Amino acid sequence: MKIKLTALIVSAALLLTSCGDALTLAEGGMTGTGITAGRITGFGSIYVNGIHYNVDNAAFYRNGTTVTDQSSFAAGEFITVTGSLNADGVSGIANQVKFDSLVKGTVEAIAADGKTLTVLGQSIQIDLLTVLHGFNQLTDLQVGNVVEVSGDRLPNAVIKPSSITLVADTYASNDGLQVSGQITNLKSEAKTFQIGHLIVDYSAATLVEWSGRSIANGQTVQVKANQAPINGVLTAQQVTLQATQNNYPDKSRLELEGIVSALASATQFTLLGQTVVTSASTEFRGLSASSVAVGLTLEVEGKVDAKGVLQAKKVMLRDVSASNGKELTGQITAIDKALNTISLAGYTLYLDNGSMLLKNAQTAKRLAQRGGRHDVTKFEDLVVGDYIEVTVIQFADGSWHVLRLDRGGRPAH
């Protein structure tokens, strides 16, 4: 979504607290080389964490394979962008755009609650922000379908997906399977370990990035295979050791969205493997410093110091719960393009570049095209009278902020 900012919204910027806040003002020293990791919220070029990245000259990678351009990506997919941030703080130039799925494989079970499924032994639980591509609801899927899942893991290892894409009706050996997670139940003599409930046989696998280290429980790895599991056992072609602590250069600008995996103290937590430290000068949006907790989805912005610690300038809530979130449906009754707000069902709702705006494509067409993707829409395309469905979050000042908007409503729940 592309929103033009004017002087009229400077005062409103102090109130807007949605994750990926597009109304960040110029921040001087915060500009320069940086890394942004989060879900895609729009295209033309790519919006992620409220930053509009020009990707005209970027290199694109999908699960380690070079792809041509941004058309290989979809709204909601979790990506990492490396590049430079402009002085306005909300636009930049991407050098690299990288996507790695948490799991790509066959559906093994679908829960009756319509919110949970199992893929390659991994438990996946959707929420109101999960974007489904190629199908409308989990009950549309069938056991044996191939899906690709993007997102992050909760502390209990359950995947909280930002997107799920239906890739194929059935698995073909050339499709490739992939799963990332922590090693448990290692049996060195048998050369097997588990990720979730999946048993991985690594006896014939190529080991990548190990540098002489031995496989051990607790390590985070990416496993690739080209044959479906047999009796719950996946035969790995490649096992890649993934770093548990990022190694960003001193003074790198980071903007990270992820789930808090550990809380060391009232001012230190871990997110996406990165140690984050807050201070009295850290700006909290949508939550207080004392509200940070393991399992919360947050967006953090700041700089890395010489010790590799992210010194947080901002911490923004990105978690929708029953206590602070709401799902609204109805027709837009008013639009204020100066303040970037819409009126719906008696609520004034704020939007920004971090709001994900989706267009309800024709259901039959999307279901007929396996892998069909949700179209995105733009703020300037919204008109009074549009029927929409929104997921909103309320902050301490009582204001409501749009995290997701579906123009035309969502096909089903």
Rosetta blueprint (number, residue, H / E / L):
1 M L
2 K L
3 I L
4 K L
5 L L
6 T L
7 A H
8 L H
9 I H
10 V H
11 S H
12 A H
13 A H
14 L L
15 L L
16 L L
17 T L
18 S L
19 C L
20 G L
21 D L
22 A L
23 L L
24 T L
25 L L
26 A L
27 E L
28 G H
29 G H
30 M H
31 T L
32 G E
33 T E
34 G E
35 I E
36 T E
37 A E
38 G E
39 R E
40 I E
41 T E
42 G E
43 F E
44 G L
45 S L
46 I E
47 Y E
48 V E
49 N L
50 G L
51 I E
52 H E
53 Y E
54 N E
55 V L
56 D L
57 N L
58 A L
59 A E
60 F E
61 Y E
62 R E
63 N L
64 G L
65 T E
66 T E
67 V E
68 T L
69 D L
70 Q H
71 S H
72 S H
73 F L
74 A L
75 A L
76 G L
77 E L
78 F E
79 I E
80 T E
81 V E
82 T E
83 G E
84 S E
85 L E
86 N L
87 A L
88 D L
89 G L
90 V L
91 S E
92 G E
93 I E
94 A E
95 N E
96 Q E
97 V E
98 K E
99 F E
100 D L
101 S L
102 L L
103 V E
104 K E
105 G E
106 T E
107 V E
108 E E
109 A E
110 I E
111 A L
112 A L
113 D L
114 G L
115 K L
116 T E
117 L E
118 T E
119 V E
120 L L
121 G L
122 Q E
123 S E
124 I E
125 Q E
126 I L
127 D L
128 L L
129 L L
130 T L
131 V E
132 L E
133 H E
134 G L
135 F L
136 N L
137 Q L
138 L H
139 T H
140 D H
141 L L
142 Q L
143 V L
144 G L
145 N L
146 V E
147 V E
148 E E
149 V E
150 S E
151 G E
152 D E
153 R E
154 L L
155 P L
156 N L
157 A L
158 V L
159 I E
160 K E
161 P E
162 S E
163 S E
164 I E
165 T E
166 L E
167 V E
168 A E
169 D L
170 T L
171 Y L
172 A L
173 S L
174 N L
175 D L
176 G L
177 L E
178 Q E
179 V E
180 S E
181 G E
182 Q E
183 I L
184 T E
185 N E
186 L E
187 K E
188 S L
189 E L
190 A L
191 K L
192 T E
193 F E
194 Q E
195 I E
196 G L
197 H L
198 L E
199 I E
200 V E
201 D E
202 Y L
203 S L
204 A L
205 A L
206 T E
207 L E
208 V E
209 E L
210 W L
211 S L
212 G L
213 R L
214 S L
215 I L
216 A L
217 N L
218 G L
219 Q L
220 T E
221 V E
222 Q E
223 V E
224 K E
225 A E
226 N L
227 Q L
228 A L
229 P L
230 I E
231 N L
232 G L
233 V E
234 L E
235 T E
236 A L
237 Q L
238 Q E
239 V E
240 T E
241 L E
242 Q E
243 A L
244 T L
245 Q L
246 N L
247 N L
248 Y L
249 P L
250 D L
251 K L
252 S L
253 R E
254 L E
255 E E
256 L E
257 E E
258 G E
259 I E
260 V E
261 S E
262 A E
263 L E
264 A E
265 S E
266 A L
267 T L
268 Q E
269 F E
270 T E
271 L E
272 L L
273 G L
274 Q E
275 T E
276 V E
277 V E
278 T L
279 S L
280 A L
281 S L
282 T L
283 E E
284 F E
285 R E
286 G L
287 L L
288 S L
289 A H
290 S H
291 S H
292 V L
293 A L
294 V L
295 G L
296 L L
297 T E
298 L E
299 E E
300 V E
301 E E
302 G E
303 K E
304 V E
305 D L
306 A L
307 K L
308 G L
309 V L
310 L E
311 Q E
312 A E
313 K E
314 K E
315 V E
316 M E
317 L E
318 R L
319 D L
320 V L
321 S L
322 A L
323 S L
324 N L
325 G E
326 K E
327 E E
328 L E
329 T E
330 G E
331 Q E
332 I E
333 T E
334 A E
335 I E
336 D E
337 K L
338 A L
339 L L
340 N L
341 T E
342 I E
343 S E
344 L E
345 A L
346 G L
347 Y E
348 T E
349 L E
350 Y E
351 L L
352 D L
353 N L
354 G L
355 S L
356 M E
357 L E
358 L E
359 K E
360 N L
361 A L
362 Q L
363 T H
364 A H
365 K H
366 R H
367 L H
368 A H
369 Q L
370 R L
371 G L
372 G L
373 R L
374 H L
375 D E
376 V E
377 T L
378 K L
379 F H
380 E H
381 D H
382 L L
383 V L
384 V L
385 G L
386 D L
387 Y E
388 I E
389 E E
390 V E
391 T E
392 V E
393 I E
394 Q E
395 F L
396 A L
397 D L
398 G L
399 S L
400 W E
401 H E
402 V E
403 L E
404 R E
405 L E
406 D E
407 R E
408 G L
409 G L
410 R L
411 P L
412 A L
413 H L
